[in-house]
Amino acid sequence: MIEITRDDDVLTLTINRPEKANSLTAEMLNTLADAVSAFDGKVLILTGAGKVFSAGADLEAAKAGLAVDPVWERLSGAIAGFQGLSIAALNGALAGGACGMALACDLRIAVHSTKIFYPVMRLGFLPQPSDPPRLVQLVGPSRTKLILMAGQKITADEALQWGLIDRVVEAEDLKRTALELAADCISADRSHVAAIKGLIDA
């Protein structure tokens, strides 16, 4: 359910459970976290199969405790700690805990149909600890409250205006755009990629 594709220094992780809106199980989250942690290349791309990036936690798994499992933080921490360029290529809706992996990426690109929704207030859960600070850094405290407290669904155009995503593209251009944005990193020395990212994130 997680497709792992490595092409030299580019690792693409695809959530492939479209019949369940790419909802995530503990096994899938651990697979993602393990793959990111083990990757020593230059570019990481996260995407989904079908028309939804991820609906968040699998419903049955969430009821069994996945919604509060530390594996979400483990995954977002691994992405944030990656020393290359990380890109979330959002092929559709992004909801719930799955928002954390996109927030941890360096860049977020999305198709026009993308909506971002993090309904923790309605569902009675707390967001993962690192998600609110990352949201605030990207869009400010008021818009973070619109998402986390007012439960608003943010369209791709709104997200672009806010700085929550960086590009909106046609669905057929999503993968190509991600690789174009990664081109300079792919052609550079790995230590140079890490050095520049370290200067930015310091």
N, C-alpha and C positions, 0 to 999 in steps of 0.2 A: 504493500500500500504506500510505501515510500520508494520512489524510483531514484536511484543514485547514479548519476552520470558524471564521469570525470573525463575531460578533454584537456590533457596537459595540465595547465595551471588554473583551469576553470572547473569548479564543482557545481553542478546543478542538482538541486534536491526538489523533486516534484511530489506533492501530495496527490496521490492517485486513488481516490475513493469517491469518484463523482456521484455514484448512486446514493451516497450518504452525505452529499454536500461537502465532501472532504473533511468531515468531522474527524477529530483526532482521538485516538486511544493512547493509553500509557505506553504501549509497545511502539506506536508510531512516534510519539514524542521522544522516547529514549533513542530510537533509531536516528532521528534527526539530530539530537544532541551529540550522540556518539560520532556521527559522520562529520559534524562541524568541528568537534574537538580534535578529531584525528587528521583533519585536512591541513596540509602545510603549503598550499598553493597561494595564488594571488587574488582570485576572484571567486566569490560565493554568490550563487543565484538561487533564490527560493521562489517557487511558483506552484501552481496547482493545475490539475487536469480538469477539463470541462469548463463550466461557466461560473464556478465559485472557487475562490482561493481557499477559504476554510470557514466553516460555520462554528469553529471552536471545538469544545469538548464534545465527544460522542455522548448522547443523552444518557444512555445506560451507565456508561463509565463515569459521567459526572455525578449521577446519583450514588455511585459506589465510592465516591471520594476523589475522583480525578480533578474536580474543579479547584480543590485546595492542595493538590499534590505539588511538592517542590520541583517536580520535573519541568514545569513551565519556566521557573526561574533559572533552572539549570540550562535549558535551551536558550533563553534570551541572553543569559550571561555568556554562553559559548559564542553566540553570534556577535555580541558586543565586544568580546575579547579577541575576535578574529583579526589578525594583523594585516589582512588585505582589504579589498573593497567588497562590501556585501550589498547586494541589491535584492529588494523584494519586488518581484514582477507579479503584480496583482492582476490575475486574470478574471476577477469578479469579486463578489462580496467578501468582506473580511469581518469576522464577528468574534465576540467574546475573547477568551484567552489567546486565540490565535493572533490577536492584535499585537501581543508582546513580541513575537518573532519579527514582525514587520517594523515595529518601533525600534528594535535593536539594530536594524540594518542601517547602513550608511545612506543608502538611497532607496526611494520607493517610487516605482512607476506603476501606472494602472491603466486599465481599459476604461472606456467611457461609462460602462454599466456598473462600475465598482461603487459599492456603498460600504461605509465603515460604521460599525455598530458594536458597542461594548456595554451590554445591558446588565451590569453588575448590581445596580441599584434595584432594579425590578426583580432580579433573581435572588437577591439576598446574599450575594457573595462579595468579598472584597477583591479588588483587582490585584494582580500580582504586584509585589512591592516596588519593582523597578519601573512599572508601566506609567503610573502618574507622573513621576519626575521627567521621564522621557517625553511624555505628551506635553507637559508644561514647557519644556525646552523648545519644542517644535511649534506649539500654537498658543502658548500663554495660559494663564490660570483660568480665565473666564471660559475660553473655548474648551479647555479640559473639563470644566464642570458641565458644559453643554453635553459632552460625550458621556462622562461617567456618572453625573448626577441627574441630568435631565433626559438621558437616554436617547439623544437625538441620533438619527441615521444621517451620516454625512456623505453627500454625493461626491463623485470624483471632482467635479468642478469646484465645489466648496473646499474640498481638501487641498486642491491645487492653490486656490487663493490664500488659504490659511498657511501653506507651507508644510502641511501634513504629508503630501506627496509632491514629487518633483517634476513629473511629466505625466500627461494623459495622452495615450496613443490608441490607434486602432488595434483591435484584437490580433489581427494578422501581423502587426508590427512589433508586438510585445517582446518576443525573444530577440529579434534583430536589434531593437533599441537597447535592450540590456547589454548585449554584446558590444554595441557601438560605444556605450558609456564606459564599458570596461576596457576598451581597446588600448588606451595608454598604459593602464596597469598591466595588461597582458604582455605588452612589448617591453616593459621595464624590468629591471633587476628586482628580485623579490625583496631584498634588503632596502632598496630605494622606496618601494611601495610602503613597506612597514614604517620607514623613517618619516615619510610625509604624513601618513595617517597618525603617527605618534605626535607630530607637531600640532596637528589639528585637534586631536582629542586630549592633549595635555591640560 
